[in-house]
Amino acid sequence: MTSKLWYMNADFEMELANPPTYKYLCSPIVEKINKQLAPNLLWLAAKDDSLLLEKPWSKDIVELAKEKKVDLISLDSKDKYPNKVFTPWGWTPSAITLGSKLETIISAPNLELIAKINSKLFSFQLEQEWGIAMSKAAIANNFEELKEIVAKSCPNPEDKWVIKSPMGVAARERVLGRGAELIGASATWSKRKFELGEKLIFQPWLEVIREYGVTFYVLPNGKIEIFGISDLQTNGAGTGTGYLLGRKISKNRLLELEKIAIQVGERLFNEGYCGPVGVDALEHSKGLHPLLEINARYTMGFVAVAVERALKITVPTLWKPKG
């Protein structure tokens, strides 16, 4: 089997959302985040794989790489790797450029397709088609339309809501609020997004009981291969705080989650996509929202499942990714 050359580009969505100007937007902060998160890929890497990682390398990282029999390669390496399959977190123009520079094997999907299927507009479309859309959720094309949606959907002062950008990730590129008025910082943010030509997704806030990340692969033959289901932990604002490893999932819930994963995977294959996928689902006080969003890339859920297996964790244990 051909070995992989792993590469972390956690700013995947940011680049997809700003393709013409991204090289000017990329900042030292983004580079720092990628450097901090990159070692997590060691849990997904197999024997004889390699990981691109900016130096210096910590002792812990070097030891884990040695244990996994994975080579660490400096991000500024001048060597070529024609026998390695380039494997980024997600496919973007800059990832393809880097893979080409290193003369790796590249099997990148169409980037227009990648942008389409990673947009929350696409997953919202599927929710509507399949009759599983969240009650009162809607797409707004302009600020006046969004104001009307908020007023109609959340008339009471205690009604909470969230407004999301199509390419937001990890509780970024969104605003929270409550009640019928869209004012203040939330209004300013929304107006700016509309000025940039974006549509915005409005959703009533759901009280979380448990969050699931269904991870799987869409294989070139169309088969859907379930990798596992992660157990994301969040705070009251929906920001991730870690993963709970070793907690069981009821048989009925597992069947529900795998069913939606297969349904999504088959649709992605028909769209022309093969590769890793994460589907987020949310169990709330009134039931299960099976399709919160689709990430057609690797996710930290993949890593959490890999850690759980590697460490053979069977008792609920909180794990926090590096970075």
C-alpha positions as CSV (number, residue, x, y, z in Angstrom):
1,M,0.0,0.0,0.0
2,T,1.3,3.5,-0.9
3,S,2.1,5.6,2.2
4,K,0.7,9.0,2.8
5,L,2.2,12.4,3.4
6,W,-0.1,14.2,5.8
7,Y,-0.5,18.0,5.9
8,M,-2.6,20.1,8.3
9,N,-4.4,23.1,6.8
10,A,-7.0,23.8,9.5
11,D,-7.8,27.1,7.7
12,F,-9.4,25.0,5.0
13,E,-12.8,26.8,5.1
14,M,-11.2,30.2,5.4
15,E,-9.3,29.6,2.1
16,L,-12.4,28.2,0.3
17,A,-14.4,31.3,1.4
18,N,-11.7,33.7,0.1
19,P,-10.0,32.1,-2.9
20,P,-8.8,35.1,-4.8
21,T,-7.4,37.0,-1.8
22,Y,-6.5,34.3,0.7
23,K,-2.8,34.5,0.2
24,Y,-3.0,38.1,1.4
25,L,-5.2,37.2,4.4
26,C,-3.1,34.3,5.7
27,S,-1.5,35.5,8.9
28,P,1.0,34.3,11.5
29,I,-1.9,33.4,13.7
30,V,-3.3,31.0,11.1
31,E,0.2,29.5,10.6
32,K,0.5,29.1,14.4
33,I,-2.9,27.3,14.6
34,N,-1.9,24.9,11.8
35,K,1.4,24.2,13.6
36,Q,-0.3,23.5,16.9
37,L,-2.9,21.2,15.4
38,A,-0.7,19.3,13.0
39,P,0.6,16.7,15.5
40,N,-2.9,15.4,15.9
41,L,-2.6,13.9,12.5
42,L,-0.1,11.4,13.9
43,W,-3.1,9.5,15.4
44,L,-4.5,9.0,11.9
45,A,-1.1,8.2,10.3
46,A,-0.1,4.6,9.6
47,K,3.3,2.9,9.6
48,D,5.6,4.4,6.9
49,D,3.4,7.5,6.5
50,S,5.0,10.9,6.9
51,L,3.8,14.2,8.5
52,L,4.7,17.7,7.3
53,L,5.5,19.7,10.5
54,E,7.2,23.0,11.1
55,K,10.3,22.8,13.3
56,P,11.2,22.8,16.1
57,W,9.6,19.4,17.1
58,S,8.9,18.7,20.8
59,K,10.2,15.6,22.5
60,D,6.6,14.3,22.9
61,I,5.9,14.6,19.2
62,V,9.1,13.0,18.2
63,E,8.4,10.1,20.5
64,L,4.8,9.6,19.3
65,A,6.0,9.7,15.7
66,K,8.7,7.1,16.5
67,E,6.1,4.9,18.2
68,K,3.7,5.2,15.2
69,K,6.7,4.6,12.8
70,V,5.9,7.9,11.0
71,D,8.5,10.1,9.6
72,L,8.5,13.8,10.5
73,I,9.3,16.1,7.5
74,S,10.1,19.8,7.9
75,L,7.5,22.1,6.3
76,D,10.2,23.8,4.3
77,S,11.7,20.5,3.0
78,K,13.3,20.7,-0.4
79,D,13.1,17.0,-0.9
80,K,10.7,15.3,-3.3
81,Y,8.3,12.5,-2.4
82,P,7.0,10.9,-5.6
83,N,5.9,7.7,-3.8
84,K,3.8,9.5,-1.2
85,V,0.1,10.2,-1.5
86,F,-0.5,13.8,-0.5
87,T,-3.1,13.9,2.2
88,P,-4.2,17.3,3.5
89,W,-6.8,18.0,6.1
90,G,-8.9,19.4,3.3
91,W,-8.3,20.1,-0.4
92,T,-7.6,23.8,-1.3
93,P,-5.6,25.5,-4.0
94,S,-2.7,26.1,-1.7
95,A,-2.7,22.4,-0.6
96,I,-2.6,21.3,-4.2
97,T,0.3,23.7,-4.9
98,L,2.3,22.4,-1.9
99,G,1.7,18.8,-2.9
100,S,2.8,19.5,-6.5
101,K,5.9,21.3,-5.2
102,L,6.9,18.2,-3.3
103,E,6.1,16.0,-6.3
104,T,3.7,13.8,-4.4
105,I,0.9,11.7,-5.7
106,I,-2.2,14.0,-5.9
107,S,-5.8,12.8,-6.2
108,A,-7.6,16.0,-5.6
109,P,-11.3,16.4,-6.2
110,N,-12.7,19.3,-8.2
111,L,-12.3,22.4,-6.0
112,E,-15.6,24.0,-7.1
113,L,-17.3,20.8,-5.9
114,I,-15.4,20.9,-2.6
115,A,-16.5,24.5,-2.0
116,K,-20.1,23.6,-2.8
117,I,-20.5,20.5,-0.5
118,N,-18.7,22.1,2.4
119,S,-21.0,25.0,2.4
120,K,-23.8,25.0,5.0
121,L,-26.1,26.0,2.2
122,F,-25.6,22.6,0.7
123,S,-26.4,20.7,3.9
124,F,-29.4,23.0,4.5
125,Q,-30.6,22.1,1.0
126,L,-30.3,18.4,1.8
127,E,-32.2,18.8,5.1
128,Q,-35.1,20.4,3.2
129,E,-35.1,17.8,0.5
130,W,-35.1,15.0,3.0
131,G,-37.7,16.5,5.3
132,I,-35.4,16.8,8.3
133,A,-34.9,20.6,8.4
134,M,-34.9,22.3,11.8
135,S,-38.2,24.0,12.6
136,K,-38.0,27.7,11.8
137,A,-34.5,27.5,10.2
138,A,-34.1,29.6,7.1
139,I,-31.8,31.2,4.6
140,A,-31.6,34.9,4.4
141,N,-30.5,36.8,1.2
142,N,-30.3,40.3,2.7
143,F,-30.5,42.1,6.0
144,E,-34.1,43.1,5.8
145,E,-35.1,39.5,5.1
146,L,-33.0,38.3,8.1
147,K,-34.6,40.8,10.4
148,E,-38.0,39.5,9.4
149,I,-36.9,35.9,10.0
150,V,-35.6,36.7,13.5
151,A,-38.7,38.6,14.5
152,K,-41.0,35.9,13.3
153,S,-39.1,32.9,14.6
154,C,-38.0,34.2,18.0
155,P,-40.7,36.6,19.2
156,N,-40.1,36.1,22.9
157,P,-37.2,37.8,24.8
158,E,-35.8,34.4,26.0
159,D,-35.8,32.8,22.5
160,K,-32.2,32.1,21.6
161,W,-30.9,31.9,18.0
162,V,-27.7,31.6,15.9
163,I,-26.8,33.1,12.6
164,K,-24.1,31.3,10.6
165,S,-21.9,32.1,7.6
166,P,-21.9,29.2,5.1
167,M,-18.2,28.6,5.5
168,G,-17.9,29.0,9.3
169,V,-16.2,26.3,11.4
170,A,-15.7,25.4,15.0
171,A,-18.1,28.0,16.4
172,R,-16.4,30.8,14.3
173,E,-18.1,33.0,11.6
174,R,-21.4,33.1,13.5
175,V,-23.3,35.3,16.0
176,L,-25.6,34.4,18.8
177,G,-28.6,36.3,20.1
178,R,-32.0,36.2,21.6
179,G,-35.4,37.8,21.1
180,A,-37.1,39.4,18.1
181,E,-34.6,42.2,17.4
182,L,-31.4,41.9,15.3
183,I,-29.4,44.8,16.7
184,G,-25.9,45.7,17.9
185,A,-22.8,43.7,17.0
186,S,-24.9,40.9,15.5
187,A,-26.6,43.3,13.1
188,T,-23.2,44.8,12.2
189,W,-21.7,41.4,11.5
190,S,-24.7,40.3,9.4
191,K,-24.7,43.5,7.3
192,R,-21.0,43.1,6.6
193,K,-21.5,39.5,5.4
194,F,-24.3,40.6,3.1
195,E,-22.1,43.3,1.7
196,L,-19.6,40.6,0.8
197,G,-22.3,38.8,-1.2
198,E,-23.0,36.0,1.3
199,K,-26.2,34.4,2.3
200,L,-26.7,33.6,6.0
201,I,-28.3,30.7,7.8
202,F,-30.7,31.3,10.7
203,Q,-31.4,28.6,13.2
204,P,-33.2,28.6,16.5
205,W,-30.8,27.6,19.3
206,L,-31.2,24.0,20.5
207,E,-30.5,23.0,24.0
208,V,-27.8,20.3,23.6
209,I,-27.9,17.0,25.3
210,R,-25.2,15.3,23.2
211,E,-23.3,16.1,20.0
212,Y,-22.2,13.4,17.5
213,G,-19.6,13.5,14.8
214,V,-20.1,10.7,12.3
215,T,-16.9,10.1,10.5
216,F,-16.7,8.0,7.3
217,Y,-15.0,7.6,3.9
218,V,-16.7,7.8,0.5
219,L,-14.7,5.2,-1.5
220,P,-14.0,5.4,-5.2
221,N,-16.5,2.6,-5.8
222,G,-19.2,4.4,-4.0
223,K,-19.1,2.3,-0.9
224,I,-19.6,4.2,2.4
225,E,-17.1,3.0,5.1
226,I,-18.0,4.2,8.6
227,F,-14.9,5.1,10.6
228,G,-16.5,5.9,13.9
229,I,-18.5,8.4,15.9
230,S,-17.0,11.1,18.1
231,D,-18.5,12.7,21.2
232,L,-17.8,16.4,21.1
233,Q,-18.1,18.4,24.3
234,T,-19.1,22.1,24.1
235,N,-19.7,25.0,26.5
236,G,-23.0,26.9,26.7
237,A,-22.1,28.9,23.6
238,G,-21.4,25.8,21.5
239,T,-17.6,26.1,21.5
240,G,-15.7,22.8,21.6
241,T,-14.0,22.0,24.9
242,G,-12.8,18.5,24.0
243,Y,-14.0,15.0,23.2
244,L,-15.5,12.4,25.6
245,L,-13.9,9.1,24.7
246,G,-15.3,5.7,25.7
247,R,-19.0,6.7,26.2
248,K,-21.4,4.2,24.7
249,I,-24.1,5.0,22.1
250,S,-27.5,3.3,22.2
251,K,-28.1,0.8,19.4
252,N,-31.1,2.8,18.1
253,R,-29.2,6.0,18.1
254,L,-26.2,4.4,16.4
255,L,-28.5,3.1,13.6
256,E,-30.0,6.6,13.1
257,L,-26.5,8.2,12.9
258,E,-25.2,5.6,10.5
259,K,-28.3,5.8,8.3
260,I,-27.8,9.6,7.8
261,A,-24.1,9.1,7.2
262,I,-24.8,6.6,4.4
263,Q,-27.4,8.9,2.9
264,V,-25.1,11.8,2.9
265,G,-22.2,9.7,1.6
266,E,-24.2,8.4,-1.3
267,R,-25.3,11.9,-2.2
268,L,-21.7,13.1,-2.1
269,F,-20.6,10.3,-4.3
270,N,-23.3,11.2,-6.8
271,E,-22.1,14.8,-6.7
272,G,-18.6,13.4,-7.7
273,Y,-16.8,13.4,-4.3
274,C,-14.7,10.6,-2.8
275,G,-12.7,11.0,0.4
276,P,-13.1,11.6,4.2
277,V,-16.4,13.1,5.5
278,G,-17.7,14.2,8.9
279,V,-21.4,14.7,9.5
280,D,-22.4,16.6,12.7
281,A,-25.6,15.6,14.5
282,L,-27.2,17.1,17.6
283,E,-29.3,15.4,20.3
284,H,-31.4,18.1,22.0
285,S,-34.3,18.3,24.4
286,K,-36.9,17.5,21.8
287,G,-35.0,14.7,19.9
288,L,-32.3,14.3,17.3
289,H,-31.3,16.7,14.6
290,P,-29.4,14.2,12.4
291,L,-27.8,16.6,10.0
292,L,-26.3,19.8,11.5
293,E,-23.5,20.2,8.9
294,I,-21.3,18.3,6.5
295,N,-17.5,18.6,6.4
296,A,-16.0,16.9,3.3
297,R,-12.5,16.7,4.8
298,Y,-10.8,15.2,7.8
299,T,-12.2,16.4,11.1
300,M,-11.0,16.3,14.7
301,G,-13.7,13.7,15.2
302,F,-11.6,11.3,13.1
303,V,-8.7,12.0,15.4
304,A,-10.8,11.5,18.6
305,V,-12.0,8.1,17.3
306,A,-8.4,7.1,16.4
307,V,-7.2,8.1,19.9
308,E,-10.0,6.2,21.6
309,R,-9.0,3.0,19.6
310,A,-5.3,3.4,20.0
311,L,-5.5,3.9,23.8
312,K,-8.3,1.3,24.1
313,I,-10.5,3.7,26.2
314,T,-13.7,2.1,27.4
315,V,-14.5,4.3,30.4
316,P,-15.8,7.9,29.6
317,T,-12.6,10.1,29.5
318,L,-12.3,13.7,28.4
319,W,-9.6,14.2,25.7
320,K,-8.4,17.5,24.4
321,P,-6.7,17.7,21.0
322,K,-3.3,19.4,20.9
323,G,-3.5,23.0,20.0
